[in-house]
Amino acid sequence: MSVLPQGYKGGTNYNTSVVTYDDLSLRIQRQLGAPLINLEVSDEQIYDFITDAIEYFTKWAGYTEEYLVFDSKVYIQGYGIDVYKMVNATPELGGVGVSSNIDGLVEYPSISATPSLSAAVDVDLGSMRRVIDCFEFSKGEDTGINTLFTLEQSMAQQIYSSYMIGNFGFDLTTWEVLKDFIKIRNKVLAMVPQFRFDPRTQVLKILPEPQKTNTYLGVVGCYIERPIKDLIRERWVQKYALALTKIGIARTREKFTGTALMGGGNVNYSALLAEGLDEKKTLEQELMNEHQDSAPSMFFIG
């Protein structure tokens, strides 16, 4: 037997009843007294407040950690590689193909008839999810699982021989010295690629740049914005949109200051404005200090 009233939809933290803009707009209006009182705000204004909340939330949080396939063959010398090309080459994100629309050197992916099949497409925005930053770049040429003929494998075999067979090989001290030499060699000769990513242009640049005569595959670790359908469920987004709505209503009521109402009442906006501004400030501090999606700790002390 259901405990909910007939026609009412309940929700939980991970299965919230707020899944659309209209759902959140209706909840905000009810929390502010509708339909018992008239609110000086339109649905379109509340939609803008929700969008503002989502945009601010994604500046600090609201992203997923993804690994994209990098193919040096499509890298453009002097320019870099557009992350859209890496998304299209990553099976887990359901590459949607690239359209023929070209703006300069950037190729924009086409949105298929069934865009929901691609995890890289935000259906509500009608475009690809934006990459916030790249945190790792690994070449598959010399850092993959095939280490049988690498220098590290040969060194490990020599140490094994010195301890298990004896009379030849070298010890762990020599191993550490040689490993330090390899690190210095990689830095001096620029053998380890460095990368720079521009979130505005969504272009990744590799230094030193890949050469056409020596192509390779790699993996790029990225932080990608969540789609709107996930962000609308965030409690922070809902509370921030509510605070912005309070401020918007108060600003409208402020225009009627001094106007006498029927029954001798006056318009009071200051309390609602102060409440909205205080909630807005508190939520922003919470987002910047506590709610950030941060990478897990890589080491522990103690």
Secondary structure as the mmCIF struct_conf table of DSSP 4:
data_model
#
loop_
_struct_conf.conf_type_id
_struct_conf.id
_struct_conf.beg_label_comp_id
_struct_conf.beg_label_asym_id
_struct_conf.beg_label_seq_id
_struct_conf.end_label_comp_id
_struct_conf.end_label_asym_id
_struct_conf.end_label_seq_id
BEND BEND1 LEU A 4 LEU A 4
HELX_LH_PP_P HELX_LH_PP_P1 PRO A 5 PRO A 5
TURN_TY1_P TURN_TY1_P1 GLN A 6 GLY A 7
BEND BEND2 ASN A 13 ASN A 15
BEND BEND3 SER A 17 SER A 17
BEND BEND4 THR A 20 THR A 20
HELX_RH_AL_P HELX_RH_AL_P1 TYR A 21 GLN A 31
TURN_TY1_P TURN_TY1_P2 LEU A 32 LEU A 36
BEND BEND5 ILE A 37 ILE A 37
BEND BEND6 GLU A 40 GLU A 40
HELX_RH_AL_P HELX_RH_AL_P2 ASP A 43 TRP A 60
BEND BEND7 ALA A 61 ALA A 61
STRN STRN1 TYR A 63 ASP A 71
HELX_RH_3T_P HELX_RH_3T_P1 SER A 72 VAL A 74
HELX_LH_PP_P HELX_LH_PP_P2 TYR A 75 TYR A 75
STRN STRN2 ILE A 76 ILE A 76
TURN_TY1_P TURN_TY1_P3 GLN A 77 TYR A 79
STRN STRN3 GLY A 80 GLY A 80
STRN STRN4 ILE A 81 ASP A 82
HELX_RH_AL_P HELX_RH_AL_P3 VAL A 83 ASN A 88
TURN_TY1_P TURN_TY1_P4 ALA A 89 ALA A 89
HELX_RH_3T_P HELX_RH_3T_P2 PRO A 91 LEU A 93
STRN STRN5 VAL A 98 ASP A 103
TURN_TY1_P TURN_TY1_P5 GLY A 104 LEU A 105
STRN STRN6 VAL A 106 PRO A 109
HELX_LH_PP_P HELX_LH_PP_P3 SER A 110 ILE A 111
BEND BEND8 ALA A 113 ALA A 113
HELX_RH_3T_P HELX_RH_3T_P3 PRO A 115 LEU A 117
TURN_TY1_P TURN_TY1_P6 ALA A 119 ALA A 120
STRN STRN7 VAL A 121 ASP A 122
TURN_TY1_P TURN_TY1_P7 VAL A 123 GLY A 126
STRN STRN8 SER A 127 MET A 128
HELX_LH_PP_P HELX_LH_PP_P4 ARG A 129 ARG A 130
STRN STRN9 VAL A 131 LYS A 139
HELX_RH_AL_P HELX_RH_AL_P4 GLY A 140 THR A 143
BEND BEND9 GLY A 144 ILE A 145
TURN_TY1_P TURN_TY1_P8 LEU A 148 PHE A 149
BEND BEND10 THR A 150 THR A 150
HELX_RH_AL_P HELX_RH_AL_P5 LEU A 151 MET A 164
TURN_TY1_P TURN_TY1_P9 ILE A 165 ILE A 165
BEND BEND11 ASN A 167 GLY A 169
HELX_RH_AL_P HELX_RH_AL_P6 LEU A 172 VAL A 188
TURN_TY1_P TURN_TY1_P10 LEU A 189 ALA A 190
BEND BEND12 VAL A 192 VAL A 192
STRN STRN10 GLN A 194 ASP A 198
TURN_TY1_P TURN_TY1_P11 PRO A 199 GLN A 202
STRN STRN11 VAL A 203 LEU A 207
BEND BEND13 PRO A 208 PRO A 208
HELX_LH_PP_P HELX_LH_PP_P5 GLU A 209 PRO A 210
STRN STRN12 GLN A 211 GLN A 211
TURN_TY1_P TURN_TY1_P12 LYS A 212 THR A 213
STRN STRN13 ASN A 214 ASN A 214
STRN STRN14 LEU A 217 GLU A 225
HELX_LH_PP_P HELX_LH_PP_P6 ARG A 226 PRO A 227
HELX_RH_AL_P HELX_RH_AL_P7 ILE A 228 LEU A 231
TURN_TY1_P TURN_TY1_P13 ILE A 232 ARG A 233
HELX_RH_AL_P HELX_RH_AL_P8 ARG A 235 GLU A 254
TURN_TY1_P TURN_TY1_P14 LYS A 255 GLY A 258
HELX_LH_PP_P HELX_LH_PP_P7 THR A 259 THR A 259
STRN STRN15 ALA A 260 ALA A 260
HELX_LH_PP_P HELX_LH_PP_P8 LEU A 261 LEU A 261
TURN_TY1_P TURN_TY1_P15 MET A 262 GLY A 263
BEND BEND14 GLY A 264 GLY A 264
STRN STRN16 ASN A 266 ASN A 266
HELX_RH_AL_P HELX_RH_AL_P9 SER A 270 ASN A 289
TURN_TY1_P TURN_TY1_P16 GLU A 290 GLU A 290
HELX_LH_PP_P HELX_LH_PP_P9 ALA A 295 SER A 297
BEND BEND15 MET A 298 MET A 298
#
